[in-house]
Each structure stands twice: as C-alpha cells, then as structure tokens.
Amino acid sequence: MRRTVLVLLLSLLAAPAFADKGGGDDDDDAHEARRRGDALPLPVILEKVRHITGKRIVDIETEKKRGVLLYGIYYIDAKGRRREIYVDSRTGVVVESKEDD
C-alpha cells in the first residue's frame, strides 16, 4: 500500500500540471513557485492535511485566489461525501473547507 501511495505522489510531482481543468497559468505558476521554493512540495502539503483528508483524495488542482496560490484538494469524507479544501501553497494552512458542489 505504501509503495502505491509513493508511486502516485512521485507521478504527481513529475507532471508539470496536476489536474487543472484548463491547463492554464495557475499550474505554470505552481510549478514555478515550487521551483523557486516559494511553494511547499505536494507531499509536504498532503502530510499537513492528512488528518483532514485521510487517504481518500480524489483530485488535486492549483488555483490563485486574491493573488495567493492554493492547492485545491478534493477528498471523500467518512460519510462518503465529496469535500474540498483549499490550502495555502506557501504555508500548508487550510484557508477554506466546504462540501464539493
């Protein structure tokens, strides 16, 4: 199981974009921010929010809100609902949490 998770995480890091709906500038910004050290790597972010998401992450996107690059992490909660959290890419702090529309 751990090997599968590791392979998944490494494949996410190797891709220039995560799961952006438009394949646009937010992913380019995220890649550049990680390269400069201005954004935490995805494995670090995932470890910081594991107590919220558990192991049932289904999608990850990058997005800019009010000039801040965020990771949008979609997961299935204990009640089977799809939820999303937005995490500040610089600090790993959850800035928003809601049920996915």
N, CA and C of each residue as an Amber inpcrd file, in Angstrom:
protein
   303
   0.8220000  -1.1930000   0.0000000   0.0000000   0.0000000   0.0000000
   0.8640000   1.2550000   0.0000000   1.8810000   1.2810000   0.8560000
   2.7440000   2.4680000   0.9220000   3.4570000   2.6970000  -0.4040000
   3.8440000   1.6120000  -1.0600000   4.5330000   1.7530000  -2.3500000
   3.6010000   2.3820000  -3.3830000   2.3340000   1.9780000  -3.3860000
   1.3630000   2.5470000  -4.3230000   1.2060000   4.0400000  -4.0930000
   1.0960000   4.4440000  -2.8320000   0.9610000   5.8610000  -2.4960000
   2.2090000   6.6220000  -2.9230000   3.3690000   6.0440000  -2.6800000
   4.6210000   6.6980000  -3.0630000   4.6970000   6.8740000  -4.5700000
   4.3450000   5.8450000  -5.3280000   4.3600000   5.9360000  -6.7910000
   3.3970000   7.0160000  -7.2600000   2.2000000   7.0650000  -6.6510000
   1.2250000   8.0820000  -7.0160000   1.7650000   9.4840000  -6.7430000
   2.3460000   9.6880000  -5.5730000   2.8840000  11.0050000  -5.2360000
   4.0220000  11.4000000  -6.1660000   4.8920000  10.4660000  -6.4690000
   6.0000000  10.7790000  -7.3630000   5.4950000  11.1080000  -8.7620000
   4.4620000  10.4200000  -9.2170000   3.9310000  10.7330000 -10.5380000
   3.2940000  12.1150000 -10.5660000   2.6780000  12.5070000  -9.4640000
   2.1070000  13.8480000  -9.3960000   3.1940000  14.9130000  -9.4390000
   4.2980000  14.6500000  -8.7640000   5.3840000  15.6200000  -8.7480000
   6.0800000  15.7220000 -10.1050000   6.1030000  14.6300000 -10.8450000
   6.7850000  14.6320000 -12.1320000   5.9900000  15.3750000 -13.2000000
   4.6950000  15.4690000 -13.0180000   3.8570000  16.1350000 -14.0200000
   3.9470000  17.6450000 -13.8560000   3.9890000  18.4050000 -14.9460000
   4.0670000  19.8610000 -14.8370000   2.7700000  20.4730000 -14.3380000
   1.6560000  19.7790000 -14.4910000   0.3600000  20.2640000 -14.0190000
  -0.3260000  19.1330000 -13.2990000  -1.1290000  19.4550000 -12.2920000
  -1.8180000  18.4120000 -11.5450000  -3.0840000  18.0190000 -12.2540000
  -4.1740000  18.6930000 -11.9650000  -5.4480000  18.3120000 -12.5750000
  -6.2220000  19.5650000 -12.9360000  -5.5440000  20.5310000 -13.4750000
  -6.1900000  21.7880000 -13.8090000  -7.1900000  21.5900000 -14.9320000
  -8.3790000  22.1520000 -14.7640000  -9.4250000  21.9880000 -15.7620000
  -9.0580000  22.6460000 -17.0800000  -8.2790000  23.7090000 -17.0250000
  -7.9600000  24.4100000 -18.2580000  -6.5120000  24.2620000 -18.6840000
  -5.6820000  23.6530000 -17.8360000  -4.2760000  23.5180000 -18.1780000
  -3.5910000  24.8600000 -18.3140000  -3.9890000  25.8280000 -17.4970000
  -3.5700000  27.1970000 -17.7090000  -2.4650000  27.6910000 -16.8160000
  -2.5260000  28.9890000 -16.5870000  -1.4670000  29.7080000 -15.9030000
  -1.2830000  29.3060000 -14.4490000  -2.3470000  28.8790000 -13.7570000
  -2.2030000  28.5150000 -12.3490000  -1.2260000  27.3620000 -12.1780000
  -1.2690000  26.3840000 -13.0730000  -0.3330000  25.2710000 -12.9860000
   1.0800000  25.7260000 -13.2970000   1.2290000  26.6070000 -14.2650000
   2.5430000  27.1560000 -14.5690000   3.0740000  27.9310000 -13.3710000
   2.2020000  28.7240000 -12.7380000   2.5860000  29.4740000 -11.5430000
   3.0050000  28.5350000 -10.4180000   2.2550000  27.4440000 -10.2440000
   2.5680000  26.4790000  -9.1830000   3.9160000  25.8300000  -9.4270000
   4.1490000  25.4240000 -10.6560000   5.4280000  24.7940000 -10.9990000
   6.5850000  25.7550000 -10.7360000   6.4380000  26.9820000 -11.1670000
   7.4850000  27.9850000 -10.9780000   7.6780000  28.3000000  -9.4870000
   6.5900000  28.4010000  -8.7450000   6.6860000  28.6920000  -7.3090000
   7.4060000  27.5660000  -6.5720000   7.1160000  26.3230000  -6.9200000
   7.8160000  25.1910000  -6.2950000   9.2980000  25.2160000  -6.6670000
   9.5990000  25.5230000  -7.9220000  10.9920000  25.5780000  -8.3670000
  11.7830000  26.6300000  -7.5890000  11.1460000  27.7820000  -7.3450000
  11.7930000  28.8770000  -6.6010000  11.8400000  28.6210000  -5.1000000
  11.0420000  27.6620000  -4.6240000  10.9700000  27.4230000  -3.1830000
   9.9220000  28.2790000  -2.5040000   9.0600000  28.9270000  -3.2830000
   8.0070000  29.7750000  -2.7260000   6.7390000  28.9970000  -2.3960000
   6.6650000  27.7510000  -2.8190000   5.5080000  26.8990000  -2.5260000
   6.0290000  25.5650000  -2.0100000   5.3250000  25.0290000  -1.0320000
   5.7080000  23.7330000  -0.4930000   5.4330000  22.6340000  -1.5130000
   6.2700000  21.6040000  -1.5350000   6.0110000  20.4700000  -2.4260000
   4.7100000  19.7570000  -2.0260000   4.0640000  19.1670000  -3.0010000
   2.7910000  18.4980000  -2.7610000   2.8580000  17.4420000  -1.6510000
   3.8840000  16.5860000  -1.5740000   3.9100000  15.6090000  -0.4770000
   3.8890000  16.2580000   0.9140000   4.5250000  17.4060000   1.0400000
   4.5190000  18.1260000   2.3250000   3.1090000  18.6380000   2.6230000
   2.4650000  19.2110000   1.6240000   1.0880000  19.6950000   1.7900000
   0.1690000  18.5450000   2.1890000   0.2770000  17.4250000   1.4790000
  -0.6030000  16.2860000   1.7720000  -0.4010000  15.7480000   3.1790000
   0.8280000  15.7320000   3.6280000   1.0940000  15.2760000   5.0050000
   0.4780000  16.2380000   6.0240000   0.5180000  17.5280000   5.7480000
  -0.0490000  18.5210000   6.6630000  -1.5660000  18.4130000   6.7800000
  -2.2420000  17.9500000   5.7130000  -3.7070000  17.8890000   5.7380000
  -4.2480000  16.4660000   5.8750000  -3.3680000  15.4920000   6.0400000
  -3.7860000  14.0850000   6.1280000  -4.8260000  13.8720000   7.2220000
  -4.7210000  14.6140000   8.3290000  -5.6980000  14.4550000   9.4210000
  -7.0980000  14.9040000   8.9950000  -7.1990000  15.6940000   7.9510000
  -8.4890000  16.1480000   7.4270000  -8.9610000  15.2220000   6.3030000
  -8.0820000  14.9600000   5.3470000  -8.4690000  14.2270000   4.1400000
  -8.4350000  12.7170000   4.2870000  -7.6700000  12.2260000   5.2260000
  -7.4570000  10.7860000   5.2830000  -6.7260000  10.3470000   4.0250000
  -7.0100000   9.1250000   3.5820000  -6.3230000   8.5760000   2.4100000
  -7.1890000   8.6120000   1.1600000  -8.3390000   9.2580000   1.2300000
  -9.2910000   9.2020000   0.1270000  -9.2960000  10.4800000  -0.7150000
  -8.1290000  10.9010000  -1.1600000  -8.0110000  12.0660000  -2.0370000
  -8.3500000  11.6250000  -3.4590000  -9.2120000  12.3930000  -4.1190000
  -9.6360000  12.0140000  -5.4700000  -9.1540000  12.9740000  -6.5500000
  -8.7620000  14.1780000  -6.1820000  -8.3180000  15.1440000  -7.1860000
  -7.5500000  16.2670000  -6.5000000  -6.6070000  16.8430000  -7.2290000
  -5.8410000  17.9830000  -6.7260000  -5.7080000  18.9810000  -7.8680000
  -5.9830000  20.2440000  -7.5640000  -5.8560000  21.3170000  -8.5390000
  -5.0420000  22.4480000  -7.9290000  -4.5680000  23.3300000  -8.7740000
  -3.9520000  24.5610000  -8.2910000  -4.8100000  25.7120000  -8.7610000
  -4.8410000  26.7490000  -7.9320000  -5.7020000  27.8940000  -8.2290000
  -5.1570000  29.1220000  -7.5140000  -5.3390000  30.2750000  -8.1250000
  -4.9720000  31.5310000  -7.4710000  -6.2360000  32.2210000  -7.0050000
  -6.2420000  32.6090000  -5.7300000  -7.3360000  33.4040000  -5.1760000
  -6.7250000  34.5950000  -4.4670000  -7.1580000  35.7640000  -4.8610000
  -6.6410000  37.0030000  -4.2780000  -5.1060000  37.0360000  -4.2980000
  -4.5330000  36.5450000  -5.3890000  -3.0880000  36.5840000  -5.5680000
  -2.3120000  35.5080000  -4.8310000  -3.0010000  34.6090000  -4.1350000
  -2.3350000  33.5480000  -3.3840000  -2.5330000  32.2270000  -4.1150000
  -1.4540000  31.5130000  -4.3450000  -1.5340000  30.2130000  -4.9910000
  -1.9980000  29.1690000  -3.9800000  -3.0790000  28.4710000  -4.3370000
  -3.6710000  27.4730000  -3.4500000  -3.6800000  26.1060000  -4.1170000
  -3.5740000  25.0810000  -3.2770000  -3.8530000  23.7240000  -3.7180000
  -5.3080000  23.4530000  -3.3770000  -6.1160000  23.0560000  -4.3540000
  -7.4830000  22.6080000  -4.1110000  -7.4550000  21.1020000  -4.0280000
  -7.7630000  20.5610000  -2.8600000  -7.6820000  19.1180000  -2.6380000
  -9.0880000  18.5840000  -2.4080000  -9.5060000  17.6690000  -3.2730000
 -10.8310000  17.0540000  -3.2010000 -10.6740000  15.6620000  -2.5970000
 -11.5540000  15.3240000  -1.6600000 -11.4530000  14.0320000  -0.9870000
 -12.8460000  13.5520000  -0.5960000 -12.9300000  12.2900000  -0.2300000
 -14.1780000  11.6930000   0.2380000 -14.0900000  11.5920000   1.7580000
 -15.0600000  12.2000000   2.4480000 -15.0260000  12.1760000   3.9150000
 -15.5790000  10.8500000   4.4520000 -15.5870000  10.7050000   5.7710000
 -16.0150000   9.4620000   6.4220000 -17.4760000   9.1180000   6.1440000
 -18.2820000  10.1200000   5.7770000 -19.6930000   9.8830000   5.4710000
 -19.9250000   9.6730000   3.9730000 -18.8370000   9.5960000   3.1980000
 -18.9540000   9.3390000   1.7660000 -19.2310000  10.5640000   0.9200000
 -19.1450000  11.7520000   1.5140000 -19.3770000  12.9960000   0.7640000
 -18.0730000  13.4820000   0.1490000 -18.1790000  14.0260000  -1.0520000
 -17.0140000  14.6400000  -1.6910000 -16.8590000  16.0450000  -1.1200000
 -15.6920000  16.3170000  -0.5740000 -15.4060000  17.6110000   0.0400000
 -14.1710000  18.2030000  -0.6120000 -13.9790000  19.4910000  -0.3860000
 -12.7700000  20.1350000  -0.8890000 -12.2190000  21.0890000   0.1540000
 -10.9050000  21.1700000   0.1530000 -10.2240000  22.1590000   0.9860000
  -9.2650000  22.9240000   0.0860000  -9.0460000  24.1650000   0.4470000
  -8.0490000  24.9790000  -0.2280000  -6.9280000  25.2350000   0.7610000
  -5.7050000  24.9640000   0.3200000  -4.5320000  25.0350000   1.1910000
  -3.5540000  26.0440000   0.6120000  -3.1090000  26.9710000   1.4460000
  -2.1060000  27.9520000   1.0390000  -0.8240000  27.2020000   0.6800000
  -0.3440000  27.3830000  -0.5380000   0.8170000  26.6320000  -1.0160000
   2.1120000  27.0200000  -0.2990000   2.1430000  28.1990000   0.3000000
   3.3560000  28.6540000   0.9780000   3.4750000  28.0950000   2.3810000
   2.3260000  27.9200000   3.0630000   2.3500000  27.5730000   4.4860000
   1.7430000  26.2120000   4.8150000   0.8940000  25.7040000   3.9310000
   0.1960000  24.4510000   4.2250000  -1.0180000  24.6440000   5.1020000
  -1.4270000  25.8780000   5.3210000  -2.5860000  26.1880000   6.1620000
  -3.8590000  26.1000000   5.3130000  -4.8760000  25.4150000   5.8590000
  -6.1670000  25.3150000   5.1820000  -6.8590000  26.6710000   5.3030000
  -7.2140000  27.2650000   4.1660000  -7.8460000  28.5830000   4.1700000
  -9.3550000  28.4880000   3.9090000  -9.7960000  27.3420000   3.3990000
 -11.2320000  27.1650000   3.1480000 -11.5300000  25.6740000   3.0940000
 -12.7200000  25.3130000   3.5880000 -13.1600000  23.9160000   3.5500000
 -14.6620000  23.9290000   3.2780000 -15.1020000  23.0550000   2.3470000
 -16.5280000  23.0180000   2.0470000 -16.8840000  21.6960000   1.3770000
 -18.1930000  21.4240000   1.3300000 -18.6580000  20.2700000   0.5770000
 -18.5790000  20.6430000  -0.8960000 -18.0780000  19.7150000  -1.7130000
 -17.9240000  19.9680000  -3.1430000 -19.2910000  20.0810000  -3.8000000
 -19.4210000  21.0250000  -4.7280000 -20.6770000  21.2170000  -5.4580000
 -20.8990000  20.1440000  -6.4900000
